[in-house]
Amino acid sequence: MILPSLEKVSQRFGVSERGYYGAFGGAYIPEMLYPNIETLRTVYLDILREHSFQQEFALLLRDYVGRPTPLYFAQRLSELYKTRIYLKREDLNHTGAHKINNTLGQILLAKRLGKRRIIAETGAGQHGVATATVCARMGLECVIYMGAVDIERQKPNVERMRLLGAEVIAARSGSQTLKDATNEAMRDWITNPDTTHYIIGSVVGPHPYPDMVARFQSIISQEIVQQLQEKEGRSYPDYILACVGGGSNAIGAFYHFLDNDRVTLIALEAAGKGIHTGYSAATTVLGRPGVLHGSKTLLMQTDDGQVVEPFSISAGLDYPGIGPIHAHLFTSGRVEFHAITDDEALQAGKLLAQTEGIIPALETAHALAYLDKLNAQPHHVVVINLSGRGDKDLQTYMGVPQERPH
Ligand SMILES: *Cc1c(COP(=O)(O)O)cnc(C)c1O
């Protein structure tokens, strides 16, 4: 059994001692939260380096999550685009997306910290389900905060979380969506620092969360290295494409290639109805530096620094910022960022369904849509991180209007 490599691999783009990626990152938190974050910061690397931790993580990734996920050569899609396209099948993970790589890693860490109770925030419910799943597996109490509006909009995921034994608490302040759920979760953690671990769902939040989540997701690129060596006789591709909400699936796919300049890394954001329509989540185009959820990053904000409500047809990309590592990868020029509209994503998702028999999540469809614009040669190797499956998005694919908060 190959152990996950949880080490920092890039000096240029890895986290600094103080939790920064270039000008971004850090821990901008209320004083009340300082002890929780400080405990985590001082112990997380020691725990990740324990052999017994890596073994338990590896075993569960294999037998519970279903890893390694295949690196699938998409023959018909490759013929269509006249290049060599591989799909990294994170959609085949237990619970249908990459998110469980992180929730599993964090709950094993929480157990070693002696925590009995897990809290998390969720928007569309995908991170809530991945968290409730690992809590059931480990027998830990699970409380999920979710905006009251989101609870109405995402009933099937609420039912899944409850069936898994989680308590779902409605956040009734503000717009009653994700940011309000995040506030409630923070409040809970301040009240219960000794018993509780807060599982954040992407490479966002105060240090050490972005680094911790990136390391847990780096299993994706660790596997790609080995699988490409087997299939192509070289350990790296020419291009890697991944969608970005907070950026956890993308950094997972990029991680072991960050210092290999022969690999062009491309991140796809959601342009929603169009970048400048007021209904968009294209953070690198519209965003400016600011503090969001405890870290300095690029975020969509008004001139007075109020967060602008993002918009995307895919709930997972509907986030007003990006993780601090992505802000650094963007400003340093290491990763290209492009924005894909709702309509482009829908078309790309349908195309994959009908050429390869794989229905992708709408988030993932943003990465697939970039194939139309990528100028790859016939001998080039292109890897697309297929972050999740599209069963949850059937109604949207079918054109049933979804209730949105705008
Ligand atoms: C949550 C989610 C995303 C967006 O989150 P990242 O942290 O940017 O990866 C993308 N794809 C799927 C399938 C998701 O569930």
The ligand as an SDF file (V2000), in Angstrom:
LIG
                    3D

 15 15  0  0  0  0  0  0  0  0999 V2000
  -17.4170   21.5310   -3.8610 C   0  0  0  0  0  0  0  0  0  0  0  0
  -17.0930   21.1290   -5.2470 C   0  0  0  0  0  0  0  0  0  0  0  0
  -16.2340   21.8850   -6.0740 C   0  0  0  0  0  0  0  0  0  0  0  0
  -15.6490   23.2120   -5.6400 C   0  0  0  0  0  0  0  0  0  0  0  0
  -14.8190   23.1580   -4.5300 O   0  0  0  0  0  0  0  0  0  0  0  0
  -13.2340   23.2670   -4.6530 P   0  0  0  0  0  0  0  0  0  0  0  0
  -12.7850   23.4320   -3.2570 O   0  0  0  0  0  0  0  0  0  0  0  0
  -12.9220   24.4420   -5.5160 O   0  0  0  0  0  0  0  0  0  0  0  0
  -12.7570   22.0030   -5.2700 O   0  0  0  0  0  0  0  0  0  0  0  0
  -15.9370   21.4180   -7.3480 C   0  0  0  0  0  0  0  0  0  0  0  0
  -16.4620   20.2680   -7.8130 N   0  0  0  0  0  0  0  0  0  0  0  0
  -17.2960   19.5190   -7.0670 C   0  0  0  0  0  0  0  0  0  0  0  0
  -17.8530   18.2660   -7.6420 C   0  0  0  0  0  0  0  0  0  0  0  0
  -17.6430   19.9230   -5.7720 C   0  0  0  0  0  0  0  0  0  0  0  0
  -18.4780   19.1660   -5.0270 O   0  0  0  0  0  0  0  0  0  0  0  0
  1  2  1  0
  2  3  1  0
  2 14  2  0
  3  4  1  0
  3 10  2  0
  4  5  1  0
  5  6  1  0
  6  7  2  0
  6  8  1  0
  6  9  1  0
 10 11  1  0
 11 12  2  0
 12 13  1  0
 12 14  1  0
 14 15  1  0
M  END
$$$$
